[in-house]
């Protein structure tokens, strides 16, 4: 299992999309910070700090990465590399678990980049930026981990769609459609349902109170487990020889 996960980590971090996405996150948060600093102050007179902007940008980046993780698995169906793993003795369940586990460090990286850039831009008035963001320096690491954890349902969904459709298009379209279109619309037209969507749970995990954070974490873990279990079940039943 450790060997499989290590191999998946090497594959994932050797691919340019992960590093490109991290670079895009740095560019986006830098551009936003410059636009905010150069623009006229809002009516309240308080501009959002780069650190405040870094958390939602980081979450979007993690969602995009979840789609790319699913796309990478979908490509392996097209390249027919999955049967090679099986002929080497790898079991299907552990192979998919290793792919899921390898996504965790990449999520942390993509979440960390905008936080680090936002922190660098806020060094001139760090105390004010931390207060405005309701953060402290010791909790910044926990925020990065929470962002990665909150994205796990999207990773599970991306892998499930890749397994179900055997293509790279389905996970990219499915994950981004859910995160960027379906969830915002559903949250507006059905607030009671929207309160249990992964994006809202992510917001609760990052900014809610003690009990709210616990409930959000449990629901995120439940969503992840159920969706990922579906991916494993489908993967075990697939004929990869045709």
Biotite code that builds the C-alpha atoms (Angstrom):
import biotite.structure as struc

atoms = struc.array([
    struc.Atom([0.000, 0.000, 0.000], chain_id="A", res_id=1, res_name="UNK", atom_name="CA", element="C"),
    struc.Atom([2.836, 2.390, 0.877], chain_id="A", res_id=2, res_name="UNK", atom_name="CA", element="C"),
    struc.Atom([4.624, 1.519, -2.380], chain_id="A", res_id=3, res_name="UNK", atom_name="CA", element="C"),
    struc.Atom([1.441, 2.151, -4.371], chain_id="A", res_id=4, res_name="UNK", atom_name="CA", element="C"),
    struc.Atom([0.851, 5.500, -2.686], chain_id="A", res_id=5, res_name="UNK", atom_name="CA", element="C"),
    struc.Atom([4.464, 6.534, -3.236], chain_id="A", res_id=6, res_name="UNK", atom_name="CA", element="C"),
    struc.Atom([4.209, 5.643, -6.903], chain_id="A", res_id=7, res_name="UNK", atom_name="CA", element="C"),
    struc.Atom([0.973, 7.631, -7.246], chain_id="A", res_id=8, res_name="UNK", atom_name="CA", element="C"),
    struc.Atom([2.577, 10.595, -5.492], chain_id="A", res_id=9, res_name="UNK", atom_name="CA", element="C"),
    struc.Atom([5.501, 10.559, -7.883], chain_id="A", res_id=10, res_name="UNK", atom_name="CA", element="C"),
    struc.Atom([3.167, 10.367, -10.882], chain_id="A", res_id=11, res_name="UNK", atom_name="CA", element="C"),
    struc.Atom([0.976, 13.183, -9.625], chain_id="A", res_id=12, res_name="UNK", atom_name="CA", element="C"),
    struc.Atom([3.787, 15.569, -8.762], chain_id="A", res_id=13, res_name="UNK", atom_name="CA", element="C"),
    struc.Atom([5.688, 14.831, -11.953], chain_id="A", res_id=14, res_name="UNK", atom_name="CA", element="C"),
    struc.Atom([2.740, 16.067, -13.975], chain_id="A", res_id=15, res_name="UNK", atom_name="CA", element="C"),
    struc.Atom([2.788, 19.720, -14.824], chain_id="A", res_id=16, res_name="UNK", atom_name="CA", element="C"),
    struc.Atom([-0.928, 20.482, -14.084], chain_id="A", res_id=17, res_name="UNK", atom_name="CA", element="C"),
    struc.Atom([-0.348, 20.401, -10.305], chain_id="A", res_id=18, res_name="UNK", atom_name="CA", element="C"),
    struc.Atom([2.517, 22.882, -10.489], chain_id="A", res_id=19, res_name="UNK", atom_name="CA", element="C"),
    struc.Atom([0.760, 24.986, -13.073], chain_id="A", res_id=20, res_name="UNK", atom_name="CA", element="C"),
    struc.Atom([-2.303, 25.194, -10.858], chain_id="A", res_id=21, res_name="UNK", atom_name="CA", element="C"),
    struc.Atom([-0.166, 26.241, -7.878], chain_id="A", res_id=22, res_name="UNK", atom_name="CA", element="C"),
    struc.Atom([1.407, 28.917, -10.066], chain_id="A", res_id=23, res_name="UNK", atom_name="CA", element="C"),
    struc.Atom([-2.003, 30.109, -11.239], chain_id="A", res_id=24, res_name="UNK", atom_name="CA", element="C"),
    struc.Atom([-3.134, 30.382, -7.606], chain_id="A", res_id=25, res_name="UNK", atom_name="CA", element="C"),
    struc.Atom([-0.125, 32.585, -6.838], chain_id="A", res_id=26, res_name="UNK", atom_name="CA", element="C"),
    struc.Atom([-0.787, 34.782, -9.869], chain_id="A", res_id=27, res_name="UNK", atom_name="CA", element="C"),
    struc.Atom([-4.509, 35.119, -9.121], chain_id="A", res_id=28, res_name="UNK", atom_name="CA", element="C"),
    struc.Atom([-4.104, 36.108, -5.477], chain_id="A", res_id=29, res_name="UNK", atom_name="CA", element="C"),
    struc.Atom([-1.290, 38.517, -6.429], chain_id="A", res_id=30, res_name="UNK", atom_name="CA", element="C"),
    struc.Atom([-3.451, 40.151, -9.095], chain_id="A", res_id=31, res_name="UNK", atom_name="CA", element="C"),
    struc.Atom([-6.425, 40.429, -6.736], chain_id="A", res_id=32, res_name="UNK", atom_name="CA", element="C"),
    struc.Atom([-4.269, 41.922, -4.003], chain_id="A", res_id=33, res_name="UNK", atom_name="CA", element="C"),
    struc.Atom([-2.887, 44.524, -6.403], chain_id="A", res_id=34, res_name="UNK", atom_name="CA", element="C"),
    struc.Atom([-6.336, 45.395, -7.759], chain_id="A", res_id=35, res_name="UNK", atom_name="CA", element="C"),
    struc.Atom([-7.742, 45.814, -4.253], chain_id="A", res_id=36, res_name="UNK", atom_name="CA", element="C"),
    struc.Atom([-4.807, 47.928, -3.078], chain_id="A", res_id=37, res_name="UNK", atom_name="CA", element="C"),
    struc.Atom([-4.964, 50.220, -6.117], chain_id="A", res_id=38, res_name="UNK", atom_name="CA", element="C"),
    struc.Atom([-8.743, 50.581, -6.284], chain_id="A", res_id=39, res_name="UNK", atom_name="CA", element="C"),
    struc.Atom([-10.815, 53.158, -4.433], chain_id="A", res_id=40, res_name="UNK", atom_name="CA", element="C"),
    struc.Atom([-11.867, 52.023, -0.948], chain_id="A", res_id=41, res_name="UNK", atom_name="CA", element="C"),
    struc.Atom([-15.423, 50.679, -0.601], chain_id="A", res_id=42, res_name="UNK", atom_name="CA", element="C"),
    struc.Atom([-18.189, 52.598, 1.193], chain_id="A", res_id=43, res_name="UNK", atom_name="CA", element="C"),
    struc.Atom([-17.171, 50.973, 4.466], chain_id="A", res_id=44, res_name="UNK", atom_name="CA", element="C"),
    struc.Atom([-13.677, 52.348, 3.988], chain_id="A", res_id=45, res_name="UNK", atom_name="CA", element="C"),
    struc.Atom([-12.126, 48.937, 4.705], chain_id="A", res_id=46, res_name="UNK", atom_name="CA", element="C"),
    struc.Atom([-10.494, 47.024, 1.884], chain_id="A", res_id=47, res_name="UNK", atom_name="CA", element="C"),
    struc.Atom([-10.304, 43.224, 2.136], chain_id="A", res_id=48, res_name="UNK", atom_name="CA", element="C"),
    struc.Atom([-6.765, 42.068, 2.791], chain_id="A", res_id=49, res_name="UNK", atom_name="CA", element="C"),
    struc.Atom([-4.920, 39.635, 0.549], chain_id="A", res_id=50, res_name="UNK", atom_name="CA", element="C"),
    struc.Atom([-5.112, 37.146, 3.400], chain_id="A", res_id=51, res_name="UNK", atom_name="CA", element="C"),
    struc.Atom([-8.916, 37.378, 3.431], chain_id="A", res_id=52, res_name="UNK", atom_name="CA", element="C"),
    struc.Atom([-9.027, 36.748, -0.309], chain_id="A", res_id=53, res_name="UNK", atom_name="CA", element="C"),
    struc.Atom([-6.651, 33.802, -0.133], chain_id="A", res_id=54, res_name="UNK", atom_name="CA", element="C"),
    struc.Atom([-9.067, 31.364, 1.542], chain_id="A", res_id=55, res_name="UNK", atom_name="CA", element="C"),
    struc.Atom([-11.880, 31.393, -1.076], chain_id="A", res_id=56, res_name="UNK", atom_name="CA", element="C"),
    struc.Atom([-9.298, 31.434, -3.878], chain_id="A", res_id=57, res_name="UNK", atom_name="CA", element="C"),
    struc.Atom([-7.545, 28.476, -2.288], chain_id="A", res_id=58, res_name="UNK", atom_name="CA", element="C"),
    struc.Atom([-10.799, 26.534, -2.026], chain_id="A", res_id=59, res_name="UNK", atom_name="CA", element="C"),
    struc.Atom([-11.531, 27.069, -5.709], chain_id="A", res_id=60, res_name="UNK", atom_name="CA", element="C"),
    struc.Atom([-8.013, 25.938, -6.537], chain_id="A", res_id=61, res_name="UNK", atom_name="CA", element="C"),
    struc.Atom([-8.499, 22.764, -4.508], chain_id="A", res_id=62, res_name="UNK", atom_name="CA", element="C"),
    struc.Atom([-11.769, 22.066, -6.333], chain_id="A", res_id=63, res_name="UNK", atom_name="CA", element="C"),
    struc.Atom([-10.001, 22.454, -9.675], chain_id="A", res_id=64, res_name="UNK", atom_name="CA", element="C"),
    struc.Atom([-7.287, 20.075, -8.461], chain_id="A", res_id=65, res_name="UNK", atom_name="CA", element="C"),
    struc.Atom([-9.955, 17.529, -7.480], chain_id="A", res_id=66, res_name="UNK", atom_name="CA", element="C"),
    struc.Atom([-11.220, 17.650, -11.066], chain_id="A", res_id=67, res_name="UNK", atom_name="CA", element="C"),
    struc.Atom([-7.664, 17.188, -12.384], chain_id="A", res_id=68, res_name="UNK", atom_name="CA", element="C"),
    struc.Atom([-7.084, 14.166, -10.132], chain_id="A", res_id=69, res_name="UNK", atom_name="CA", element="C"),
    struc.Atom([-10.178, 12.543, -11.605], chain_id="A", res_id=70, res_name="UNK", atom_name="CA", element="C"),
    struc.Atom([-9.070, 13.528, -15.117], chain_id="A", res_id=71, res_name="UNK", atom_name="CA", element="C"),
    struc.Atom([-5.687, 11.868, -14.556], chain_id="A", res_id=72, res_name="UNK", atom_name="CA", element="C"),
    struc.Atom([-7.430, 8.607, -13.689], chain_id="A", res_id=73, res_name="UNK", atom_name="CA", element="C"),
    struc.Atom([-9.685, 8.961, -16.725], chain_id="A", res_id=74, res_name="UNK", atom_name="CA", element="C"),
    struc.Atom([-6.622, 9.370, -18.942], chain_id="A", res_id=75, res_name="UNK", atom_name="CA", element="C"),
    struc.Atom([-5.215, 6.099, -17.653], chain_id="A", res_id=76, res_name="UNK", atom_name="CA", element="C"),
    struc.Atom([-8.275, 4.334, -19.014], chain_id="A", res_id=77, res_name="UNK", atom_name="CA", element="C"),
    struc.Atom([-7.525, 5.823, -22.422], chain_id="A", res_id=78, res_name="UNK", atom_name="CA", element="C"),
    struc.Atom([-3.806, 5.020, -22.175], chain_id="A", res_id=79, res_name="UNK", atom_name="CA", element="C"),
    struc.Atom([-4.626, 1.503, -20.900], chain_id="A", res_id=80, res_name="UNK", atom_name="CA", element="C"),
    struc.Atom([-2.105, 1.736, -18.053], chain_id="A", res_id=81, res_name="UNK", atom_name="CA", element="C"),
    struc.Atom([-4.485, 0.473, -15.363], chain_id="A", res_id=82, res_name="UNK", atom_name="CA", element="C"),
    struc.Atom([-4.292, -3.182, -16.535], chain_id="A", res_id=83, res_name="UNK", atom_name="CA", element="C"),
    struc.Atom([-0.498, -2.955, -16.219], chain_id="A", res_id=84, res_name="UNK", atom_name="CA", element="C"),
    struc.Atom([-0.829, -2.239, -12.489], chain_id="A", res_id=85, res_name="UNK", atom_name="CA", element="C"),
    struc.Atom([-3.129, -5.220, -12.083], chain_id="A", res_id=86, res_name="UNK", atom_name="CA", element="C"),
    struc.Atom([-0.742, -7.558, -13.907], chain_id="A", res_id=87, res_name="UNK", atom_name="CA", element="C"),
    struc.Atom([1.960, -6.494, -11.441], chain_id="A", res_id=88, res_name="UNK", atom_name="CA", element="C"),
    struc.Atom([-0.153, -7.756, -8.545], chain_id="A", res_id=89, res_name="UNK", atom_name="CA", element="C"),
    struc.Atom([-1.806, -4.517, -7.445], chain_id="A", res_id=90, res_name="UNK", atom_name="CA", element="C"),
    struc.Atom([-5.317, -4.953, -6.062], chain_id="A", res_id=91, res_name="UNK", atom_name="CA", element="C"),
    struc.Atom([-8.050, -2.692, -7.357], chain_id="A", res_id=92, res_name="UNK", atom_name="CA", element="C"),
    struc.Atom([-9.215, -1.338, -4.003], chain_id="A", res_id=93, res_name="UNK", atom_name="CA", element="C"),
    struc.Atom([-5.744, -0.394, -2.721], chain_id="A", res_id=94, res_name="UNK", atom_name="CA", element="C"),
    struc.Atom([-4.886, 1.069, -6.145], chain_id="A", res_id=95, res_name="UNK", atom_name="CA", element="C"),
    struc.Atom([-7.798, 3.501, -5.944], chain_id="A", res_id=96, res_name="UNK", atom_name="CA", element="C"),
    struc.Atom([-7.096, 4.252, -2.279], chain_id="A", res_id=97, res_name="UNK", atom_name="CA", element="C"),
    struc.Atom([-3.489, 5.073, -3.199], chain_id="A", res_id=98, res_name="UNK", atom_name="CA", element="C"),
    struc.Atom([-4.707, 7.450, -5.911], chain_id="A", res_id=99, res_name="UNK", atom_name="CA", element="C"),
    struc.Atom([-6.993, 9.153, -3.380], chain_id="A", res_id=100, res_name="UNK", atom_name="CA", element="C"),
    struc.Atom([-4.251, 9.375, -0.737], chain_id="A", res_id=101, res_name="UNK", atom_name="CA", element="C"),
    struc.Atom([-1.787, 10.845, -3.228], chain_id="A", res_id=102, res_name="UNK", atom_name="CA", element="C"),
    struc.Atom([-4.169, 13.736, -3.823], chain_id="A", res_id=103, res_name="UNK", atom_name="CA", element="C"),
    struc.Atom([-3.899, 14.908, -0.200], chain_id="A", res_id=104, res_name="UNK", atom_name="CA", element="C"),
    struc.Atom([-0.386, 16.454, -0.365], chain_id="A", res_id=105, res_name="UNK", atom_name="CA", element="C"),
    struc.Atom([-1.290, 18.098, -3.672], chain_id="A", res_id=106, res_name="UNK", atom_name="CA", element="C"),
    struc.Atom([-4.391, 19.626, -2.072], chain_id="A", res_id=107, res_name="UNK", atom_name="CA", element="C"),
    struc.Atom([-2.288, 20.956, 0.792], chain_id="A", res_id=108, res_name="UNK", atom_name="CA", element="C"),
    struc.Atom([0.144, 22.502, -1.704], chain_id="A", res_id=109, res_name="UNK", atom_name="CA", element="C"),
    struc.Atom([-2.605, 24.224, -3.700], chain_id="A", res_id=110, res_name="UNK", atom_name="CA", element="C"),
    struc.Atom([-4.259, 25.468, -0.495], chain_id="A", res_id=111, res_name="UNK", atom_name="CA", element="C"),
    struc.Atom([-0.946, 26.670, 0.934], chain_id="A", res_id=112, res_name="UNK", atom_name="CA", element="C"),
    struc.Atom([0.164, 28.778, -2.038], chain_id="A", res_id=113, res_name="UNK", atom_name="CA", element="C"),
    struc.Atom([-2.548, 31.493, -1.855], chain_id="A", res_id=114, res_name="UNK", atom_name="CA", element="C"),
    struc.Atom([-2.279, 31.603, 1.948], chain_id="A", res_id=115, res_name="UNK", atom_name="CA", element="C"),
    struc.Atom([1.487, 32.114, 1.698], chain_id="A", res_id=116, res_name="UNK", atom_name="CA", element="C"),
    struc.Atom([1.128, 34.810, -0.959], chain_id="A", res_id=117, res_name="UNK", atom_name="CA", element="C"),
    struc.Atom([-1.670, 36.516, 0.990], chain_id="A", res_id=118, res_name="UNK", atom_name="CA", element="C"),
    struc.Atom([0.476, 36.423, 4.109], chain_id="A", res_id=119, res_name="UNK", atom_name="CA", element="C"),
    struc.Atom([3.398, 37.968, 2.229], chain_id="A", res_id=120, res_name="UNK", atom_name="CA", element="C"),
    struc.Atom([1.199, 40.803, 0.961], chain_id="A", res_id=121, res_name="UNK", atom_name="CA", element="C"),
    struc.Atom([-0.116, 41.413, 4.473], chain_id="A", res_id=122, res_name="UNK", atom_name="CA", element="C"),
    struc.Atom([3.242, 41.674, 6.231], chain_id="A", res_id=123, res_name="UNK", atom_name="CA", element="C"),
    struc.Atom([3.015, 45.464, 6.276], chain_id="A", res_id=124, res_name="UNK", atom_name="CA", element="C"),
    struc.Atom([0.030, 45.324, 8.626], chain_id="A", res_id=125, res_name="UNK", atom_name="CA", element="C"),
    struc.Atom([-0.125, 41.688, 9.614], chain_id="A", res_id=126, res_name="UNK", atom_name="CA", element="C"),
    struc.Atom([-2.060, 42.128, 12.856], chain_id="A", res_id=127, res_name="UNK", atom_name="CA", element="C"),
    struc.Atom([-4.883, 43.992, 11.103], chain_id="A", res_id=128, res_name="UNK", atom_name="CA", element="C"),
    struc.Atom([-4.993, 41.404, 8.303], chain_id="A", res_id=129, res_name="UNK", atom_name="CA", element="C"),
    struc.Atom([-5.203, 38.538, 10.780], chain_id="A", res_id=130, res_name="UNK", atom_name="CA", element="C"),
    struc.Atom([-7.967, 40.252, 12.750], chain_id="A", res_id=131, res_name="UNK", atom_name="CA", element="C"),
    struc.Atom([-9.938, 40.971, 9.577], chain_id="A", res_id=132, res_name="UNK", atom_name="CA", element="C"),
    struc.Atom([-9.556, 37.331, 8.518], chain_id="A", res_id=133, res_name="UNK", atom_name="CA", element="C"),
    struc.Atom([-10.427, 36.051, 12.027], chain_id="A", res_id=134, res_name="UNK", atom_name="CA", element="C"),
    struc.Atom([-7.164, 34.129, 11.988], chain_id="A", res_id=135, res_name="UNK", atom_name="CA", element="C"),
    struc.Atom([-3.991, 33.874, 13.998], chain_id="A", res_id=136, res_name="UNK", atom_name="CA", element="C"),
    struc.Atom([-0.543, 32.821, 12.857], chain_id="A", res_id=137, res_name="UNK", atom_name="CA", element="C"),
    struc.Atom([-0.727, 29.447, 14.713], chain_id="A", res_id=138, res_name="UNK", atom_name="CA", element="C"),
    struc.Atom([-4.071, 28.618, 13.078], chain_id="A", res_id=139, res_name="UNK", atom_name="CA", element="C"),
    struc.Atom([-2.985, 29.320, 9.492], chain_id="A", res_id=140, res_name="UNK", atom_name="CA", element="C"),
    struc.Atom([-1.625, 25.782, 9.159], chain_id="A", res_id=141, res_name="UNK", atom_name="CA", element="C"),
    struc.Atom([-4.925, 24.381, 10.409], chain_id="A", res_id=142, res_name="UNK", atom_name="CA", element="C"),
    struc.Atom([-6.770, 26.507, 7.844], chain_id="A", res_id=143, res_name="UNK", atom_name="CA", element="C"),
    struc.Atom([-4.660, 25.011, 5.051], chain_id="A", res_id=144, res_name="UNK", atom_name="CA", element="C"),
    struc.Atom([-5.400, 21.481, 6.284], chain_id="A", res_id=145, res_name="UNK", atom_name="CA", element="C"),
    struc.Atom([-9.092, 22.315, 6.654], chain_id="A", res_id=146, res_name="UNK", atom_name="CA", element="C"),
    struc.Atom([-9.213, 23.598, 3.068], chain_id="A", res_id=147, res_name="UNK", atom_name="CA", element="C"),
    struc.Atom([-7.681, 20.357, 1.826], chain_id="A", res_id=148, res_name="UNK", atom_name="CA", element="C"),
    struc.Atom([-10.019, 18.252, 3.979], chain_id="A", res_id=149, res_name="UNK", atom_name="CA", element="C"),
    struc.Atom([-13.089, 20.202, 2.823], chain_id="A", res_id=150, res_name="UNK", atom_name="CA", element="C"),
    struc.Atom([-12.248, 19.353, -0.798], chain_id="A", res_id=151, res_name="UNK", atom_name="CA", element="C"),
    struc.Atom([-12.178, 15.572, -0.281], chain_id="A", res_id=152, res_name="UNK", atom_name="CA", element="C"),
    struc.Atom([-15.806, 15.043, -1.420], chain_id="A", res_id=153, res_name="UNK", atom_name="CA", element="C"),
    struc.Atom([-14.873, 16.608, -4.762], chain_id="A", res_id=154, res_name="UNK", atom_name="CA", element="C"),
    struc.Atom([-11.838, 14.326, -5.062], chain_id="A", res_id=155, res_name="UNK", atom_name="CA", element="C"),
    struc.Atom([-14.050, 11.306, -4.390], chain_id="A", res_id=156, res_name="UNK", atom_name="CA", element="C"),
    struc.Atom([-16.573, 12.555, -6.943], chain_id="A", res_id=157, res_name="UNK", atom_name="CA", element="C"),
    struc.Atom([-13.876, 13.118, -9.563], chain_id="A", res_id=158, res_name="UNK", atom_name="CA", element="C"),
    struc.Atom([-12.551, 9.578, -9.118], chain_id="A", res_id=159, res_name="UNK", atom_name="CA", element="C"),
    struc.Atom([-16.067, 8.123, -9.215], chain_id="A", res_id=160, res_name="UNK", atom_name="CA", element="C"),
    struc.Atom([-16.916, 9.916, -12.453], chain_id="A", res_id=161, res_name="UNK", atom_name="CA", element="C"),
    struc.Atom([-13.617, 8.838, -13.991], chain_id="A", res_id=162, res_name="UNK", atom_name="CA", element="C"),
    struc.Atom([-14.306, 5.210, -13.109], chain_id="A", res_id=163, res_name="UNK", atom_name="CA", element="C"),
    struc.Atom([-17.932, 5.344, -14.213], chain_id="A", res_id=164, res_name="UNK", atom_name="CA", element="C"),
    struc.Atom([-17.307, 7.080, -17.554], chain_id="A", res_id=165, res_name="UNK", atom_name="CA", element="C"),
    struc.Atom([-13.700, 5.963, -18.264], chain_id="A", res_id=166, res_name="UNK", atom_name="CA", element="C"),
    struc.Atom([-12.819, 9.394, -19.586], chain_id="A", res_id=167, res_name="UNK", atom_name="CA", element="C"),
    struc.Atom([-11.023, 12.549, -18.456], chain_id="A", res_id=168, res_name="UNK", atom_name="CA", element="C"),
    struc.Atom([-13.878, 14.818, -19.506], chain_id="A", res_id=169, res_name="UNK", atom_name="CA", element="C"),
    struc.Atom([-16.505, 13.545, -17.052], chain_id="A", res_id=170, res_name="UNK", atom_name="CA", element="C"),
    struc.Atom([-14.611, 14.318, -13.808], chain_id="A", res_id=171, res_name="UNK", atom_name="CA", element="C"),
    struc.Atom([-13.579, 17.775, -14.981], chain_id="A", res_id=172, res_name="UNK", atom_name="CA", element="C"),
    struc.Atom([-17.070, 18.678, -16.143], chain_id="A", res_id=173, res_name="UNK", atom_name="CA", element="C"),
    struc.Atom([-18.850, 17.022, -13.217], chain_id="A", res_id=174, res_name="UNK", atom_name="CA", element="C"),
    struc.Atom([-16.730, 18.432, -10.399], chain_id="A", res_id=175, res_name="UNK", atom_name="CA", element="C"),
    struc.Atom([-16.519, 21.971, -11.753], chain_id="A", res_id=176, res_name="UNK", atom_name="CA", element="C"),
    struc.Atom([-20.194, 22.016, -12.723], chain_id="A", res_id=177, res_name="UNK", atom_name="CA", element="C"),
    struc.Atom([-21.172, 20.979, -9.198], chain_id="A", res_id=178, res_name="UNK", atom_name="CA", element="C"),
    struc.Atom([-18.783, 23.335, -7.403], chain_id="A", res_id=179, res_name="UNK", atom_name="CA", element="C"),
    struc.Atom([-19.114, 26.442, -9.535], chain_id="A", res_id=180, res_name="UNK", atom_name="CA", element="C"),
    struc.Atom([-22.677, 26.280, -10.863], chain_id="A", res_id=181, res_name="UNK", atom_name="CA", element="C"),
    struc.Atom([-24.999, 23.721, -9.255], chain_id="A", res_id=182, res_name="UNK", atom_name="CA", element="C"),
    struc.Atom([-24.109, 24.426, -5.626], chain_id="A", res_id=183, res_name="UNK", atom_name="CA", element="C"),
    struc.Atom([-24.418, 28.253, -5.855], chain_id="A", res_id=184, res_name="UNK", atom_name="CA", element="C"),
    struc.Atom([-27.748, 28.003, -7.697], chain_id="A", res_id=185, res_name="UNK", atom_name="CA", element="C"),
    struc.Atom([-29.147, 25.316, -5.415], chain_id="A", res_id=186, res_name="UNK", atom_name="CA", element="C"),
    struc.Atom([-28.066, 27.294, -2.384], chain_id="A", res_id=187, res_name="UNK", atom_name="CA", element="C"),
    struc.Atom([-30.115, 30.237, -3.624], chain_id="A", res_id=188, res_name="UNK", atom_name="CA", element="C"),
    struc.Atom([-33.304, 28.418, -4.617], chain_id="A", res_id=189, res_name="UNK", atom_name="CA", element="C"),
    struc.Atom([-33.303, 25.826, -1.814], chain_id="A", res_id=190, res_name="UNK", atom_name="CA", element="C"),
    struc.Atom([-31.448, 27.223, 1.219], chain_id="A", res_id=191, res_name="UNK", atom_name="CA", element="C"),
    struc.Atom([-32.380, 24.307, 3.462], chain_id="A", res_id=192, res_name="UNK", atom_name="CA", element="C"),
    struc.Atom([-30.840, 21.852, 1.032], chain_id="A", res_id=193, res_name="UNK", atom_name="CA", element="C"),
    struc.Atom([-27.981, 24.226, 0.320], chain_id="A", res_id=194, res_name="UNK", atom_name="CA", element="C"),
    struc.Atom([-26.967, 24.188, 3.965], chain_id="A", res_id=195, res_name="UNK", atom_name="CA", element="C"),
    struc.Atom([-25.782, 20.589, 3.494], chain_id="A", res_id=196, res_name="UNK", atom_name="CA", element="C"),
    struc.Atom([-23.853, 21.107, 0.261], chain_id="A", res_id=197, res_name="UNK", atom_name="CA", element="C"),
    struc.Atom([-20.088, 20.490, 0.385], chain_id="A", res_id=198, res_name="UNK", atom_name="CA", element="C"),
    struc.Atom([-19.241, 24.124, -0.378], chain_id="A", res_id=199, res_name="UNK", atom_name="CA", element="C"),
    struc.Atom([-21.380, 25.393, 2.507], chain_id="A", res_id=200, res_name="UNK", atom_name="CA", element="C"),
    struc.Atom([-19.949, 22.726, 4.806], chain_id="A", res_id=201, res_name="UNK", atom_name="CA", element="C"),
    struc.Atom([-16.476, 23.892, 3.790], chain_id="A", res_id=202, res_name="UNK", atom_name="CA", element="C"),
    struc.Atom([-17.367, 27.460, 4.750], chain_id="A", res_id=203, res_name="UNK", atom_name="CA", element="C"),
    struc.Atom([-18.738, 26.248, 8.094], chain_id="A", res_id=204, res_name="UNK", atom_name="CA", element="C"),
    struc.Atom([-15.609, 24.229, 8.718], chain_id="A", res_id=205, res_name="UNK", atom_name="CA", element="C"),
    struc.Atom([-13.397, 27.252, 8.090], chain_id="A", res_id=206, res_name="UNK", atom_name="CA", element="C"),
    struc.Atom([-15.412, 29.924, 9.861], chain_id="A", res_id=207, res_name="UNK", atom_name="CA", element="C"),
    struc.Atom([-18.092, 28.301, 12.004], chain_id="A", res_id=208, res_name="UNK", atom_name="CA", element="C"),
    struc.Atom([-18.252, 27.734, 15.739], chain_id="A", res_id=209, res_name="UNK", atom_name="CA", element="C"),
    struc.Atom([-17.123, 24.635, 17.588], chain_id="A", res_id=210, res_name="UNK", atom_name="CA", element="C"),
    struc.Atom([-20.264, 22.542, 17.168], chain_id="A", res_id=211, res_name="UNK", atom_name="CA", element="C"),
    struc.Atom([-20.847, 23.810, 13.633], chain_id="A", res_id=212, res_name="UNK", atom_name="CA", element="C"),
    struc.Atom([-17.323, 22.860, 12.644], chain_id="A", res_id=213, res_name="UNK", atom_name="CA", element="C"),
    struc.Atom([-17.727, 19.387, 14.100], chain_id="A", res_id=214, res_name="UNK", atom_name="CA", element="C"),
    struc.Atom([-20.967, 18.770, 12.205], chain_id="A", res_id=215, res_name="UNK", atom_name="CA", element="C"),
    struc.Atom([-19.419, 20.094, 8.997], chain_id="A", res_id=216, res_name="UNK", atom_name="CA", element="C"),
    struc.Atom([-16.360, 17.857, 9.406], chain_id="A", res_id=217, res_name="UNK", atom_name="CA", element="C"),
    struc.Atom([-18.494, 14.783, 10.051], chain_id="A", res_id=218, res_name="UNK", atom_name="CA", element="C"),
    struc.Atom([-20.705, 15.439, 7.022], chain_id="A", res_id=219, res_name="UNK", atom_name="CA", element="C"),
    struc.Atom([-17.699, 16.081, 4.783], chain_id="A", res_id=220, res_name="UNK", atom_name="CA", element="C"),
    struc.Atom([-16.175, 12.800, 5.952], chain_id="A", res_id=221, res_name="UNK", atom_name="CA", element="C"),
    struc.Atom([-19.494, 10.999, 5.373], chain_id="A", res_id=222, res_name="UNK", atom_name="CA", element="C"),
    struc.Atom([-19.914, 12.396, 1.854], chain_id="A", res_id=223, res_name="UNK", atom_name="CA", element="C"),
    struc.Atom([-16.340, 11.452, 1.024], chain_id="A", res_id=224, res_name="UNK", atom_name="CA", element="C"),
    struc.Atom([-16.683, 7.909, 2.363], chain_id="A", res_id=225, res_name="UNK", atom_name="CA", element="C"),
    struc.Atom([-19.969, 7.212, 0.554], chain_id="A", res_id=226, res_name="UNK", atom_name="CA", element="C"),
    struc.Atom([-18.892, 8.604, -2.817], chain_id="A", res_id=227, res_name="UNK", atom_name="CA", element="C"),
    struc.Atom([-15.449, 6.994, -2.661], chain_id="A", res_id=228, res_name="UNK", atom_name="CA", element="C"),
    struc.Atom([-16.981, 3.645, -1.681], chain_id="A", res_id=229, res_name="UNK", atom_name="CA", element="C"),
    struc.Atom([-19.085, 3.883, -4.841], chain_id="A", res_id=230, res_name="UNK", atom_name="CA", element="C"),
    struc.Atom([-15.922, 4.463, -6.890], chain_id="A", res_id=231, res_name="UNK", atom_name="CA", element="C"),
    struc.Atom([-14.254, 1.391, -5.353], chain_id="A", res_id=232, res_name="UNK", atom_name="CA", element="C"),
    struc.Atom([-17.346, -0.753, -5.948], chain_id="A", res_id=233, res_name="UNK", atom_name="CA", element="C"),
    struc.Atom([-17.544, 0.278, -9.614], chain_id="A", res_id=234, res_name="UNK", atom_name="CA", element="C"),
    struc.Atom([-13.811, -0.172, -10.108], chain_id="A", res_id=235, res_name="UNK", atom_name="CA", element="C"),
    struc.Atom([-13.836, -3.692, -8.684], chain_id="A", res_id=236, res_name="UNK", atom_name="CA", element="C"),
    struc.Atom([-16.612, -4.749, -11.051], chain_id="A", res_id=237, res_name="UNK", atom_name="CA", element="C"),
    struc.Atom([-15.089, -3.315, -14.204], chain_id="A", res_id=238, res_name="UNK", atom_name="CA", element="C"),
    struc.Atom([-13.685, -5.354, -17.045], chain_id="A", res_id=239, res_name="UNK", atom_name="CA", element="C"),
    struc.Atom([-10.379, -3.712, -17.914], chain_id="A", res_id=240, res_name="UNK", atom_name="CA", element="C"),
    struc.Atom([-9.333, -6.277, -20.502], chain_id="A", res_id=241, res_name="UNK", atom_name="CA", element="C"),
    struc.Atom([-11.546, -5.029, -23.335], chain_id="A", res_id=242, res_name="UNK", atom_name="CA", element="C"),
])
